[in-house]
Amino acid sequence: MDPTSQTIQQQFQRYYLEPARRITGPQSMANREFGFLLFKEKFMVRHRSFRTNEQLLGAIRDLVPAHVYFSTARYKEPTATMEEKGWEGADLVFDIDADHLDTECKPTHDNWKCKGCGNVGRGSAPKICPSCKNDRFEEQTWLCEKCLRQAKEETEKLLDIVISDFGVDPSNLRIFFSGHRGYHVHVNSKDLSGLDEEERKEIVDYVLGLGLETKLQGLNQTSSGGVTTVEGPMMGEPGWRGRIVTGIYDLLSEGVENLQLGSAQTQAFKEWNREALFTKPFWNSVRGAGLGTWQALALKAVQKKSSRIDTVVTTDIHRLIRLPGTLNGHTGLLAVEVQSERLDDFDPFTESTVFAGSMKVHVKEAPSFRLGTVHLGPFHDESVTLPAAAAMLLLCKRRAEPAT
């Protein structure tokens, strides 16, 4: 094991061995599979089962893993092979990760290197290398306040859809910060636990607004006496109908210039009082805006109001997902539950830090960042003594090494 991994594991071990440490397993704990990704050779220990929180904590203390996972599924025999486990249902789970969001901050702190030719770039890695067409990259990512703010906004949009459109009782929802670049939303519902992969794919498509036809949402035109009239949904209507109108309002509020309309239409929308969306049918009140224009705006509104979830996580009925209350080996931050009423105020850079004291590390390269009330960096090829939580973040992100 390399010195950096050894140092991280030692700190993780100290955390888990604290006498007051407690770990709470998921509902139906005895029917879940647990998995542990170890520091050594990134080996995965799977098909473990525990009946008590004490047994689970004991295993974590023995293994000292980089990551701890549990199955969203419940099984008759969770320790058996996949073919023999006996699937009994699975929580409906959503994962929102800044990795999958096109955040404007990525070029400032993420970079990639092609494994084929060594070509480098900033931001998210392309699908294929522009130089050699290779599709394998080394990626170095970071988490910043902008990343996590956007992930939080996507989570809030998801909650609106799940509660308002699917009718899920908020008491059956649990929200967790992953300890890295996003949030997990767990739905504990007997009515939804039996859904198969195809049925969950329908939910994914709805949340993303995929295949949504504006005509089926009430946006259409009629002709009478030679006069063509556009008809559409109104603000406050349930589901995607009302969400489309809200999305159009938000788009117009952010600036008509960004909507890629013709010059005459752009000017017409600038002069139009968008507050009309709240009070009366408005689809015919903008000069030069016909059905095609409104359809284009409606589709942009769908993109804006949809929630950019990780589709694979939701459709996988055997998914292993991070266990709340455990450390994330990518950051050294704690995966913690966030009460829905506190989501907007939740500060992951304060409320998920656990390491106290200070540590000396040699930082290779790191952007400026904040942990708690302390602002740090940027750093470049220098040895520094930092708050332990900050040093652990840099070590886990492989931006630093233990100082000798």
N, C-alpha and C positions, 0 to 999 in steps of 0.2 A: 504494500500500500504506500502511496506517495506521501510525503510529509504534510501536504496540505490536507489530504483526506484524513490522515491520522489526527491532526489537530482538531478538525471539525468533529470527528467521532468522539474524541476525548471530551470536548465541550458538550456534545449531545448526551454522552454518558453521565456527566455530572448533573445535567438538567434532569434526566429521567430518574437518577438515583436519589434525588432529594426526598427525604422522609415524608414530606407533606404532598408529594406528587400524586395526582389522581388522574385516571383516564376513564372516560365513560364511553362504553361501546354503543353501537346502534340498537334500535328496536329489533326484537327477534334475534338477539345476538348469537344464540346457539345455532341458528340456521344460516349464518353468514360464513362465507369464506374470507380469510384474512391473508394478506400478502405483505411481505417485507422485502424492500430492495436494499441490499447491503452495500456498504461502502466498498468492501473488498471485491474487486473484479465485477462490480455492479451485478452481483448474483441475486436472483429473485427466489425467495422462499415463499412457496404458495401452498394452497390446500390445507391451511391450518384453521382450527376452530377453537373457540373458547366459550365457556359457559358463564364466566364471571369477569367483572372488570379487573379483579385482582390477578386472575390468570393472564389476561391480556397484558397488563402492565408488567407482569413478570417476564413474559416473552420479549417485550420491548427492551426491558433492562438486560436480558441475556444477549439479545442479538445486536442491540444498539444500531438500528437501521438508519439509512439516510431518509427513507420514506416508508410510511405505513399506510396500507390500503385495506379497504373492506369491500365486499361485493354488494352492489345494489340489489342483487338477487338473493332470494331465500331458497335454501335447498333442504331436501330431506337428509342428505348425507354430504355436508359441505367439505369433508376431507377426502371424498372419493374423487376419481378422475372425472373430467367434465362430462363424459358420456354416462356416468353412473351417479351423478350427484342428485338427480331428481328435482328439476326446477319447479318451484312453487309460486313464482311471481317475482316481480322486481319493482323497486321504487322507481318512480318517474323522476329522472335527474337531469338537470341542465347545467352546462358548464359555459361560463363566459370568460374568455381569456384574451388579454390584450395582444397575445401572439396572433390572433385571428382578426384583429381590428387594424384598420388602416389609419393608425394614429400619426399625426404630423410630426410627433417628436422622435419617431424611430430613427431617422437619419442622424439625429444628434447623439444617440447613445447605443445603437445597434450596428453591428457590422458582420460581414461574411467573407469567407475565403473559399474559392473553388478547390476541391480536393484533386481535380484533374490537372489544372494548369497553374494554380496558384493565384489566379486573378482575384482581386479584392474589391469590395464595395461597401457602402454604408446603407443602413436601413435593412428591411427584410430581404432575405435572399431571393433571387429570381427563380423561376421554375427550372430554367436551364441557364448555364453559363453563357453569356453573350460572346465569349472568346472561343471556347472549345466545345460548347453544347453539352457538357457534362451536367448531370443533375444531382450531384452529391456535393454538399457544402459543410464547412465548419462554420457554425453560427455563434456569435457572442451577443447575448441580449442583456437588457437592463430593465429595471422597473422604476418608473418615475411617477410623480404625482399626476401628470397629464394622462399617462397610460391608465392608471387606476381610476382616475376620475371618469374617463370614458367607459371603462369596464363597469363602473358603478351605474352610469347612465343607462347602459344596455341592460343591466340587471333590473333597474326600475321599470324599464319598458316591458321586460319579460313578466314581472310581477303583475303589471296592469293587465296583460293579456291573460295570464293564468287565472287571475282572480275574476276579472270582469267577463271574459269570454268563455272560459272553461268552467266557471262557477266553483272553483276550488276554495274551500273555507281557509281563510288565512291561518287558522290554528293548525292546519295540516301542512303548512309550509315552514321549512327551515332554511335559513340563509347562512352561508359560511364564506369567510375570506379564505382563500386557498393557501395563503402564506407565500404566494408568489405574484402572479400577474392577473388575478381575477377572482371570480366568485362562483360558488356552487349553490344551486337551489334544489332542494330535495322536496318532493311531494310524497307524503305518506298517506295513501288513499287505497282502500281495498277495491274501490271501483276501478282504479286505474292500474293497479299492480299486475293484473292479468293480461295487459295489452302485449301483443306480440310486436316483432320488429316493424312489420308493415304498418301497423296501427300507430306506432310511435313515429314512423316516418310521416304520417299524415299530420301529426301534431307539429313536427318540425317544420313542415311546409307551411302550415298555418302561421306559426310564430315568425317565420322568415318572410311571409307574404308571397311565397313562390307559387306561380301559376294563377295568381289572383287576376280575375277578369273584371275590369271596371264596370262592364255592362251588368254583371251579376251583382254588383254593389250599388246599382241604381243609377249609374251614370250613362245616359242615353240621350237620343234626340228624337223628337216627334215633329211631324209636319201637319199643319192644318190651315186650309185656306191659303196655301202658298207660303205660309210663314213657318220657318224651322225654329224650333225651340229646344234648348238643351235643358235636361232635367237631371238632377243628381241628389245625393244624400245631403242631410243637414247636420250641423254641429249638434253633438249630444246623442246622435243615434248610436245604438249599441254596435259592438264589433268593429270590423274594418270600415264600415260605412262612416261612422263618426270619426274614426281614427284618420281616414283619408282627408276629411275636411280640416281636422286639427293639424295634420301634416302640411297641407297647403298653406294654412295660416302661418305656421312656423317658417316655411320656406320663404313666403313673402316678407315676413318680418326680418329675415336675415339678409334680404337684399335681392331685388329682382334681377340685378345684373348677373347673378350667378346661375340663372335658370336657363341660359342658352336659348332665349326666345328671339324672335325677329325684333328689329329696332322699333317698329311701330307698336308691337305688342308689349315690348318692354316699357315704352313710354306710357301706354295705356294702363298697365298695371301700376306704374309709379303714381299715376294720377288717381287711381281707384282707391276708395276707402275700404280697406280690407276688413274693417269692423263689421261690414255687411254680412260677413260669414256667420255672425252670431245671431242675427235678427230676422233674416228673410231669405227666400230663395234668391241666390246670387249668380247662378250659372249663366245668365244672359245679360249681366250688368257691366261687362267689360268689353269695350269696343274692340272688334276684331278677334275676339277669343271665341272660337267655335269648339265643337266637340273634340277635335283633334288636339287642340291646345290644352283643354282641361284634362283629357286622357293622359297626355304627357306629364302634366303637373301631378295628376293622381298617382302615376307610377313612381314619380320621384318622392311623393309623400309616403308611399308604401315603403320605399327604401329607408326613408328617414325614421318612420315609426316602428319598423320591424326591429326585432331584437337579434343581434348577430351571435347566436349560440353556436357551440361546437356540435355539429349535427351527429357525429359519430357517437359521442357520449350518450346522447338521449336515445338513440335507436338501439344501442348495444344492451341486450337484456342480461348479459353476463358481466357487465362492466365492473372493474375494480376502481374505486374512487378514494381519494384521500380521507383518512380518519381525522375528524376534528379533535383538537387537543394535542396533536403531535407536530413535531418540527418538520419544516419543509427543507430538504437537503439542498434545494437550489438557492436558498436565501438565509437559512437559520431563523426565519420568522415562524411564528406559530399559526397553524390553521385554527381559526377561532369562529365561533358562532356570532352572528350579528343579528340583533333583534330588528325586525322590519321597520319599526318606528324610529330606529336609530341609524338606519342605513345611510341617510343623507349626511349625518354628522360623524359617522364612523371614520376614524383615521388609522389606516393600516400601518402607517409609519410610526405610530405611537402605541396602539393597543395590541399589536402582535409581537412586540419586542420582549425578549425574556432574559437576555444575557446582561449581567451587571459587571461593573468593574471596567478595566481597560486591558488592551492587548496591543503589542507591537507587531506590525506587519510591514512587509515590503510591497508597495502597490505598484503594479506594472503600468496600469492605465485605468482611470476611472473618472466619470463625469462628476460634477457637483451634485450633491443629494442631501436630503434631510432625514434624520431619524429623531423622533421626538421634537424637541425644540432646538436641536443642534444642527447647524448647517455645515457641511463638510465638502472638501474637494474644490475644484478638480485636482487629481493627483497624476503625476507622471514619473515613473521610475524613481520612487523615493520611499525611504523607511520612515514610518510615522507611528506614534502611539495614539490609539483611537479608543472611543468607547467600545466595549466588547461587542455590543450588538452591531455596530458599524463595521468593525473588523471582521466579524463572522459573515456579514453580508458580502463583503469583498472577497473573503476566502471561498465562500460557497459559489459565488459567481465566477470564480477563477480569475478575478481581477487582481488578486494579491496572493502572497505566499507568507508563511511564517517567517518572521525576522530572526536571524541568528545572532 
